[in-house]
Amino acid sequence: MKIFYFLLAILLLPSFAFAQKKKVLFDATKAETAGNADWVIDSDQFNLEFGKGRRQSNPQRFPTPSASQVKSNTPENFWKGGLSAWAIDLVKRGYQVETLPSYAQITYNSKQNPQDLSNYQLFVICEPNIRFSKSEQEALMNFVKNGGGLFIIADHANSDRNNDGCDSPCVWNEFFKNFDYPFGIEFALDNIKETSTNIVDNKIFTNGKAGTVKSLKFSNGASITIRNNQIAKGLVYQNRTKKEGKTGLLFAYATYGNGRIAAMGDSSPADDGSGDIKDRLWEGWKEEAGSHRNLIINATIWLLKD
C-alpha cells in the first residue's frame, strides 16, 4: 500500500506544481506607453494613440515569442518592452506573466472577465497616466485586502505623458485619498534626482533571493510620504532624511488586510532600455551594480509571498 501512495504522489507532482504556479499581471490600461514611456513587458504592435503625436506600443495579453521558450540564458530583449527584463527574470524563476491590454478592464471577482484580478497573485502598475474609475479602485482595494500583491510605481510631478491633466502621482494620490489612504502612503508632488544609499537593513528586500541592494538611483522621481507608520514602512530614504522619518522616502512597503503593497516613486529603475525604439529609454535595470534589479525582484518575491 505504501508503494501505491508513493507512485500516486509522483504522478500528481507535475499537475500540482503547475497549479501552484503564481501569476503576475502587468497593467497597460492606463496609458503606460504614452509619450516617452514604455512601461510594458512586450509589444509587437505600435498603433495606440494618446491624443496628438505618433503611435505607441500596444501590448497584448501574452508576450511573443511564448514564455515557454524562455531559457536560463535568454536575454532581456527577447521581448520588446521597457519592463521586459523584469518579466523575463520572473519567468526564469517559474512565474507566469501576462499583460492587461489597453482595451481590458480592471475587475475583481468578475466571472465575465478572463483577466479578473482574482486569477493573479500580483498586479504591477508602473506609472499610470489615466485615472482609475471608482469600480477599478474598489477592485484594487478588494484584490489587496483578500491577499493580492500590488506593486505601485509613480514618476515625478508634472510628468503627464498623455496631457489629460493628471500624471502618475495625481492618479495614485486620488486613489489613496478616496479610501482614506489605506496603504498609509501618498506621493509628494516633487522631483527627486539623486542616488541614495540611505537604506534600512531589511534582508527580505536588501539581501533577498535576487541579491543585495546597496543603492537606489532616482533619475527624476517623486518621493513618498508616510501618513500612517502603523501600516507603511520605509525602506529607502533620501540621503538627507532620517530613516525613521515620514518624508523623503524613495521606496516603501505596507500590508493591508491579507495583502501587500510595495511603492516606488520613479519608473527609471525598472527601465531596461529595450522598449519602443522611438522612445528615449535608459537602462536603469542594471544600474547601481545590479541593486535596482535586486530590489525590484526581492520586492516582487515578497509581494508574491514566496
MOSULHU-V604125 format. One record per pair of residues at least 6 apart in sequence whose ideal C-beta (glycine too) atoms are under 8 Angstrom apart, sorted by the first residue. I is the first residue (numbers start at 0). J is the second residue. If there is no record, write none. Layout:
i->{I,I}
j->{J,J}
This chain:
i->{20,20,20,21,21,21,21,21,21,22,22,22,22,22,22,22,22,23,23,23,23,23,23,23,23,23,23,23,23,23,24,24,24,24,24,24,24,24,24,24,25,25,25,25,25,25,25,25,25,25,26,26,26,26,26,26,26,26,27,27,27,27,27,27,28,28,28,28,28,28,28,28,29,29,29,29,29,29,30,30,30,30,30,30,30,30,31,31,31,31,31,31,31,31,32,32,32,32,32,32,32,32,32,33,33,33,33,33,34,34,34,34,35,35,35,36,36,36,36,36,37,37,37,37,37,37,37,37,38,38,38,38,38,38,38,38,38,39,39,39,39,39,39,39,40,40,40,40,40,40,40,40,40,40,41,41,41,41,41,41,41,41,41,42,42,42,42,42,42,42,42,43,43,43,44,44,44,44,45,45,45,45,45,45,46,46,47,47,47,47,47,48,48,49,49,49,49,49,50,50,50,53,55,56,56,56,56,57,57,58,58,58,58,59,59,60,60,60,60,60,60,61,61,62,62,62,62,62,62,63,64,66,66,66,68,69,69,69,69,71,73,73,74,75,75,75,75,75,75,76,76,76,77,77,78,78,78,79,79,79,80,80,80,81,81,81,81,81,81,81,81,81,82,82,82,82,82,82,83,83,83,84,84,84,84,85,85,85,85,85,85,85,86,88,88,88,89,89,89,90,92,92,94,97,97,99,99,103,103,104,104,105,105,105,105,105,106,106,106,106,106,106,107,107,107,107,107,107,107,107,107,108,108,108,109,116,116,116,116,116,117,119,120,120,120,120,121,121,121,121,121,121,121,122,122,122,122,122,122,123,123,124,124,124,124,125,125,125,125,126,126,126,126,126,126,126,127,127,127,128,128,128,128,128,128,128,128,129,129,129,129,130,130,130,130,131,131,131,131,133,136,136,136,139,139,140,140,142,142,143,143,143,143,143,143,143,144,144,144,144,145,145,145,146,146,146,147,148,148,148,148,148,148,148,149,149,149,149,149,150,150,150,150,150,151,151,151,151,151,151,152,152,152,152,152,152,152,153,153,153,153,153,153,153,153,153,153,153,153,154,154,154,154,154,154,154,154,154,155,155,155,155,155,155,155,155,155,156,156,156,156,156,156,156,157,157,158,158,158,158,159,159,159,160,165,167,167,167,168,168,168,168,168,171,171,172,172,175,175,175,175,176,180,180,181,181,182,182,182,182,182,182,183,183,183,183,183,183,183,183,184,184,184,184,184,184,184,184,184,185,185,185,186,186,186,186,186,187,187,187,187,187,187,188,189,189,190,190,190,191,191,191,191,191,191,191,191,191,192,192,192,192,193,193,193,193,194,194,194,194,194,195,195,195,195,195,195,195,195,195,196,196,196,197,197,197,197,197,197,198,198,198,198,198,198,198,198,199,199,199,199,199,199,199,201,203,203,204,204,204,204,204,204,204,205,205,205,205,205,206,207,207,207,207,207,208,208,208,209,209,209,209,209,209,210,210,210,210,211,211,212,212,212,212,213,213,213,214,214,214,215,215,215,215,215,215,215,215,216,216,216,216,216,216,217,217,217,217,217,218,218,218,218,219,219,220,220,220,220,220,220,221,221,222,222,222,222,222,222,223,223,223,223,223,223,223,224,224,224,225,225,225,225,225,225,225,226,228,230,230,230,231,231,231,232,232,232,233,233,233,233,233,233,233,234,234,234,234,235,235,235,235,236,236,236,236,236,237,237,237,239,240,240,240,248,249,249,249,250,250,250,250,250,250,251,251,252,252,252,252,252,252,253,253,253,254,259,259,259,260,261,261,261,261,263,263,267,267,268,268,268,268,268,268,269,269,269,269,270,270,270,270,270,271,271,271,271,271,272,272,272,272,272,273,273,274,283,284,284,284,285,285}
j->{93,94,95,94,95,120,121,303,305,94,95,96,97,118,119,120,121,86,89,94,95,96,97,119,120,121,122,123,299,303,96,97,98,99,114,116,119,121,122,123,39,40,82,86,96,97,98,99,123,125,98,99,105,122,123,124,125,127,39,58,98,99,100,101,99,100,101,102,103,104,105,129,124,127,128,129,131,170,49,101,127,128,129,160,161,163,37,38,39,124,125,126,127,128,38,39,42,47,55,56,57,58,275,49,55,128,160,161,49,52,160,161,160,278,279,81,126,160,266,278,55,56,80,81,274,275,278,280,80,81,82,125,126,152,266,269,270,56,58,80,81,82,98,274,58,62,78,80,82,83,85,86,96,98,58,62,63,78,79,80,83,86,98,56,57,58,59,79,80,274,275,59,63,79,56,57,58,59,54,55,56,57,275,277,54,57,54,55,56,57,101,54,55,55,128,160,161,162,161,162,163,277,275,79,80,274,275,100,101,80,98,100,101,98,100,97,98,99,100,103,114,97,98,78,80,83,86,96,98,78,77,90,95,96,77,77,87,90,91,91,87,91,87,83,84,87,271,273,284,83,271,273,83,87,86,87,273,273,274,275,86,273,274,269,270,271,272,273,274,275,278,280,123,125,269,270,271,274,271,273,274,271,273,284,292,123,269,271,284,295,296,299,96,209,292,296,96,296,299,96,296,300,303,114,119,105,114,112,114,112,135,116,131,135,138,139,112,115,116,134,135,138,115,116,117,137,138,139,141,142,145,115,117,141,115,122,138,139,142,147,142,147,147,148,303,304,147,148,149,150,299,302,303,139,142,147,148,149,150,150,152,149,150,151,152,150,152,266,269,152,153,154,158,160,167,266,167,170,171,159,160,161,163,165,166,167,170,161,163,165,170,165,169,170,173,139,170,173,174,177,174,177,178,149,174,178,181,149,258,149,182,255,256,258,259,260,255,256,257,258,256,257,258,256,257,258,258,258,259,260,261,302,303,304,258,259,260,261,302,260,261,298,299,302,171,182,260,261,262,263,167,262,263,264,265,266,269,167,168,170,171,186,220,221,262,263,264,265,266,166,167,168,219,220,221,264,265,266,168,189,190,191,219,220,221,264,265,166,168,187,188,189,190,221,166,190,166,167,168,219,165,166,169,166,173,186,221,266,186,187,188,221,264,185,186,185,186,181,182,184,185,185,226,227,230,255,230,231,253,255,260,262,225,226,227,228,229,230,231,253,223,224,225,226,231,248,251,253,262,223,224,226,221,222,223,224,264,221,222,223,224,246,264,221,221,222,219,220,221,217,219,220,221,222,237,249,264,265,217,218,219,220,216,217,237,238,214,215,216,217,287,214,215,216,217,235,236,237,238,249,213,214,238,235,236,237,238,240,242,205,212,213,214,215,234,235,236,205,232,233,234,235,236,242,234,297,301,212,234,252,294,297,298,301,211,212,234,294,297,212,293,296,297,300,301,296,297,300,292,293,294,296,297,300,289,292,293,297,290,293,290,293,294,297,287,288,290,287,288,290,235,249,250,268,287,290,291,294,267,268,283,286,287,291,249,264,265,267,268,265,267,281,283,265,267,249,263,264,265,266,267,264,265,237,246,247,248,249,264,233,248,249,250,251,262,264,245,246,248,231,232,233,245,246,248,251,245,245,253,254,255,251,252,253,251,252,253,242,243,244,245,248,250,251,248,250,251,252,248,249,250,294,242,244,247,248,249,247,248,249,247,246,247,248,264,263,264,265,261,262,263,264,294,298,261,262,259,260,261,262,298,301,259,260,262,260,301,302,304,302,298,299,301,302,269,295,281,283,283,284,286,291,294,295,283,284,291,295,280,281,282,283,284,280,282,283,284,285,280,281,282,283,284,280,282,280,291,291,292,295,291,292}
